[in-house]
Amino acid sequence: MPTRTAPCLRSGRDSLRPGPKQRARPGHYAPAAYDMLILAHIFIKIHLMESGKDYPSLLNPGIINSYWVYKCAAIPGITTKVFPQGYSNIVFYFRDDTESDSCADSVYPYIFIGGEATRTSSVTYQKDDFIIVALVKSCYLHALLKTGMEVFTDMFIPLEEIDTKLALRLKACCDEITPEQKLSAIDRRLYLLFSGAPRSVGGLSRAVDLIKTSRGLCSLDEVLEDLNVSARTLERGFMRMMGVTPKTYLRIIRWNSVLHDLKLHKGRPLVHTALDFGYYDQAHFINDFKKLYGSPPSQFTVR
């Protein structure tokens, strides 16, 4: 069996390989961490909504929003933008590290933890990579990892550098042959893991649900009133369990909702979307959109 090395994932700017394995220490993940602009949340977001497939979690519907299952194109070098979406990710990255494409044992799962994304970036896909991504509520991932989620924000960190035992338990369920079998086994294993994790996230989970239900249009005062907590308490909880402030999370969900509406109602006058999301000045709406996504909204409204 050949020696395994972690995959080299390329962005339009650079490529990285992790260095020699180092002992994980709480709060010290920098040697194994990957900048968002290079690894990003490379397996989800708009590109996969169009060309991958979304599967619901049968056993963890309140914790895992869905799974993205994606087989990269046979032609390498496809670059796409990736956008903030309001979830953390457990990424199962299967890469054939041998010259043979017929040996099932050569496909090795690398597992990464990705925190909340707060900015847009781009990534270039490798040839024949197979990816399964669990889109997880950040507060539940915090409970499972027992680590503050702020260290994962805009980052990808190999799970082996955080919790070796957990990484081994997840890899053990990846021996199934077909993608459907792999997905089913991963969902079962995550169900067992989340069932055993502390459930002290109820209040924050309710705040997240309120923000998402309102499409990011509720105010922080409404969230504070619903939870009956102080602004400082809410901010500390969000930073620890979500990795971002409540204000940042509201912004992520609001603009993700804008993007969803633009793609759903192509050809609709832009002014209507701007008004729906509280903008009375279309120019201001366009400028804010371009700051986050790097492109004008008209790119997403063409039929």
KAFEN-V385435 format. One record per pair of residues at least 4 apart in sequence whose ideal C-beta (glycine too) atoms are under 8 Angstrom apart, sorted by sequence separation. I is the first residue (numbers start at 1). J is the second residue. D is the distance in whole Angstrom. If there is no record, write none. Layout:
I,J,D
I,J,D
//
This chain:
10,14,8
11,15,7
24,28,8
29,33,5
34,38,6
35,39,7
36,40,5
41,45,6
44,48,5
45,49,7
46,50,7
47,51,6
48,52,4
57,61,5
60,64,4
72,76,8
96,100,8
125,129,7
136,140,6
137,141,7
138,142,6
139,143,7
140,144,6
141,145,6
142,146,8
147,151,7
149,153,7
151,155,7
157,161,6
158,162,8
159,163,6
160,164,6
162,166,8
163,167,6
164,168,6
165,169,6
166,170,6
167,171,6
168,172,6
169,173,8
170,174,7
177,181,6
178,182,7
179,183,6
180,184,6
181,185,6
182,186,6
183,187,6
184,188,6
185,189,6
186,190,6
187,191,6
188,192,7
189,193,6
190,194,6
191,195,6
192,196,7
193,197,7
201,205,5
202,206,6
203,207,7
204,208,6
205,209,6
206,210,6
207,211,6
208,212,6
209,213,6
210,214,6
212,216,8
214,218,4
218,222,5
219,223,7
220,224,6
221,225,6
222,226,6
223,227,6
224,228,8
229,233,4
230,234,7
231,235,6
232,236,6
233,237,6
234,238,6
235,239,6
236,240,6
237,241,6
238,242,5
239,243,7
244,248,4
245,249,7
246,250,6
247,251,7
248,252,6
249,253,6
250,254,6
251,255,6
252,256,6
253,257,6
254,258,7
255,259,6
256,260,6
257,261,6
258,262,6
259,263,6
260,264,6
261,265,6
262,266,7
268,272,6
270,274,6
271,275,6
272,276,6
273,277,7
275,279,7
281,285,7
282,286,6
283,287,6
284,288,6
285,289,6
286,290,6
287,291,7
288,292,7
289,293,6
290,294,7
295,299,5
297,301,6
298,302,7
10,15,4
24,29,7
34,39,4
36,41,8
43,48,7
47,52,8
49,54,7
56,61,7
73,78,6
96,101,6
98,103,6
136,141,5
142,147,7
147,152,8
152,157,6
157,162,6
162,167,8
176,181,3
211,216,6
218,223,6
224,229,6
229,234,5
237,242,8
239,244,7
244,249,5
268,273,7
274,279,4
275,280,7
279,284,6
290,295,7
295,300,8
9,15,7
57,63,7
72,78,7
100,106,6
142,148,7
151,157,8
176,182,5
224,230,7
238,244,6
239,245,6
274,280,8
279,285,4
290,296,6
8,15,5
9,16,7
57,64,4
142,149,5
159,166,6
160,167,4
211,218,6
224,231,6
227,234,7
238,245,6
242,249,6
274,281,8
289,296,7
8,16,7
24,32,8
57,65,8
98,106,4
141,149,7
159,167,4
174,182,6
176,184,8
210,218,6
214,222,8
229,237,8
238,246,5
244,252,7
265,273,7
274,282,5
277,285,8
289,297,5
8,17,5
22,31,5
57,66,7
97,106,6
158,167,8
176,185,5
279,288,8
22,32,7
56,66,6
57,67,7
96,106,5
139,149,8
175,185,8
224,234,6
235,245,6
286,296,6
6,17,6
55,66,6
56,67,8
96,107,5
97,108,6
138,149,5
159,170,7
174,185,7
220,231,7
223,234,7
235,246,6
238,249,6
262,273,6
271,282,5
274,285,4
286,297,6
5,17,7
6,18,5
19,31,6
54,66,5
55,67,5
95,107,7
173,185,4
174,186,7
210,222,7
211,223,7
234,246,6
261,273,5
270,282,6
273,285,8
285,297,8
18,31,8
19,32,8
54,67,7
55,68,8
94,107,5
95,108,6
173,186,6
210,223,6
18,32,6
54,68,6
55,69,6
94,108,7
220,234,8
53,68,8
94,109,5
95,110,7
147,162,7
173,188,7
258,273,6
261,276,7
270,285,8
18,34,8
52,68,5
53,69,5
93,109,7
94,110,8
170,186,7
173,189,4
207,223,5
210,226,6
270,286,8
52,69,6
53,70,8
92,109,5
93,110,4
145,162,6
172,189,8
16,34,6
52,70,4
92,110,8
93,111,7
145,163,7
51,70,7
91,110,8
92,111,6
93,112,7
170,189,6
207,226,7
258,277,6
48,68,5
91,111,7
169,189,7
170,190,8
206,226,7
207,227,6
257,277,7
90,111,7
91,112,4
145,166,8
206,227,7
16,38,6
48,70,5
65,87,6
90,112,8
91,113,8
116,138,6
144,166,8
15,38,8
16,39,8
89,112,8
90,113,6
91,114,6
107,130,7
115,138,7
170,193,8
223,246,6
254,277,6
13,37,7
14,38,6
44,68,5
89,113,7
169,193,7
203,227,5
273,297,7
9,34,8
13,38,7
43,68,6
88,113,7
89,114,4
11,37,6
88,114,6
203,229,7
220,246,6
11,38,5
43,70,6
88,115,5
101,128,7
166,193,7
207,234,7
220,247,7
270,297,6
11,39,8
88,116,6
113,141,7
270,298,7
9,38,7
11,40,7
87,116,8
9,39,6
86,116,7
220,250,7
95,126,7
207,238,8
258,289,7
270,301,6
84,116,7
85,117,7
96,128,6
113,145,7
218,250,8
9,42,7
47,80,4
84,117,4
116,149,7
204,237,5
268,301,7
46,80,7
47,81,7
83,117,7
84,118,6
95,129,6
115,149,6
203,237,7
204,238,7
208,242,7
216,250,5
255,289,7
259,293,7
266,300,7
267,301,7
46,81,7
47,82,7
82,117,7
84,119,7
94,129,7
95,130,8
115,150,8
118,153,7
119,154,7
211,246,8
216,251,7
262,297,6
266,301,6
267,302,8
45,81,8
46,82,7
84,120,7
93,129,7
94,130,4
115,151,8
116,152,8
118,154,6
216,252,7
265,301,8
266,302,7
267,303,5
45,82,4
46,83,6
83,120,5
94,131,7
115,152,3
116,153,5
117,154,6
204,241,5
216,253,4
217,254,6
255,292,6
263,300,6
266,303,5
44,82,7
45,83,5
82,120,7
93,131,6
94,132,8
114,152,7
115,153,4
116,154,8
204,242,7
211,249,6
215,253,7
216,254,3
255,293,8
262,300,4
81,120,6
82,121,6
92,131,7
113,152,6
115,154,7
207,246,7
211,250,6
215,254,7
216,255,7
258,297,8
262,301,5
42,82,6
45,85,6
81,121,7
82,122,7
91,131,7
92,132,4
115,155,6
201,241,6
216,256,7
217,257,8
41,82,5
44,85,7
81,122,5
82,123,6
91,132,8
92,133,7
114,155,7
208,249,8
212,253,6
216,257,6
259,300,7
40,82,5
80,122,7
91,133,5
92,134,8
114,156,5
211,253,5
215,257,4
79,122,6
80,123,7
90,133,7
113,156,7
114,157,8
41,85,7
79,123,7
89,133,5
90,134,4
112,156,5
113,157,5
44,89,7
79,124,5
80,125,8
89,134,7
112,157,7
113,158,8
43,89,7
78,124,7
79,125,8
89,135,6
90,136,6
112,158,6
113,159,6
77,124,6
78,125,5
88,135,8
89,136,7
111,158,7
112,159,7
132,179,8
41,89,6
43,91,6
76,124,8
77,125,8
87,135,4
88,136,5
110,158,7
111,159,4
76,125,7
87,136,6
88,137,8
111,160,7
113,162,6
130,179,7
144,193,6
43,93,8
76,126,6
85,135,7
87,137,7
88,138,4
132,182,6
144,194,6
76,127,4
87,138,7
90,141,7
132,183,6
143,194,8
73,125,7
75,127,7
134,186,7
146,198,8
72,125,5
74,127,6
88,141,5
144,197,4
72,126,6
73,127,8
74,128,6
132,186,6
140,194,6
143,197,4
72,127,7
143,198,5
72,128,6
111,167,6
134,190,6
143,199,7
71,128,8
72,129,4
140,197,7
143,200,7
71,129,8
72,130,7
143,201,6
71,130,5
72,131,7
111,170,6
142,201,7
70,130,8
71,131,8
111,171,7
217,277,7
70,131,5
88,149,7
109,170,8
140,201,6
217,278,7
69,131,7
70,132,8
109,171,6
139,201,4
68,131,7
69,132,5
70,133,8
68,132,7
88,152,7
67,132,6
68,133,4
91,156,7
109,174,4
139,204,5
140,205,7
67,133,7
139,205,6
12,79,6
67,134,6
68,135,7
67,135,7
137,205,6
66,135,5
90,159,8
139,208,7
64,134,5
65,135,4
138,208,8
64,135,7
65,136,7
137,208,6
64,136,5
65,137,7
39,112,8
41,114,5
63,136,6
64,137,8
104,177,6
63,137,6
39,114,8
41,117,5
40,117,7
57,134,7
63,140,5
34,112,8
92,170,8
90,170,8
94,174,8
36,117,6
40,121,4
42,123,4
40,122,7
92,174,6
36,119,7
40,123,5
42,125,8
37,121,5
39,123,8
36,121,6
7,93,6
7,95,5
43,131,4
44,133,5
150,239,5
7,97,8
43,133,5
92,182,8
149,239,8
150,240,7
153,243,4
44,135,7
148,239,7
149,240,7
152,243,6
153,244,6
5,97,7
148,240,5
149,241,6
151,243,8
4,97,6
149,242,6
150,243,5
92,186,6
149,243,4
150,244,8
2,97,7
148,243,8
2,98,6
142,240,7
143,241,8
142,241,4
90,190,7
142,242,8
139,241,4
7,110,6
138,241,6
139,242,6
1,105,7
4,108,6
6,110,6
138,242,4
138,243,6
71,179,8
11,121,7
12,122,5
69,179,6
11,122,6
12,123,8
11,123,5
12,124,6
10,123,8
11,124,6
9,123,7
10,124,5
69,183,6
41,156,8
10,126,7
39,155,8
40,156,8
67,183,6
9,126,7
39,156,4
8,126,8
33,151,8
36,154,4
7,126,7
35,154,8
36,155,6
67,186,8
35,155,7
36,156,8
67,187,7
26,147,7
27,148,8
34,155,6
7,129,8
29,151,6
33,155,5
34,156,4
33,156,7
34,157,7
64,187,8
27,151,6
33,157,5
32,157,6
29,155,8
32,158,5
64,190,7
86,212,7
116,242,6
118,244,6
60,187,7
116,243,5
29,157,5
55,183,6
59,187,5
115,243,5
116,244,5
32,161,4
58,187,6
59,188,6
31,161,8
57,187,6
60,190,6
118,248,6
59,190,8
60,191,5
63,194,5
29,161,6
59,191,4
29,162,7
57,190,8
116,249,7
60,194,6
118,252,7
117,252,8
116,252,7
24,161,5
24,162,6
21,160,7
22,161,7
24,163,8
18,158,7
21,161,7
24,164,8
6,158,7
88,243,7
86,249,7
86,252,5
85,252,7
86,253,5
84,252,5
86,256,6
84,255,7
85,256,6
84,256,6
120,292,6
83,256,7
119,292,7
120,293,5
120,294,6
83,259,7
84,292,8
83,293,7
81,293,7
46,259,7
81,294,7
81,295,8
46,263,8
//
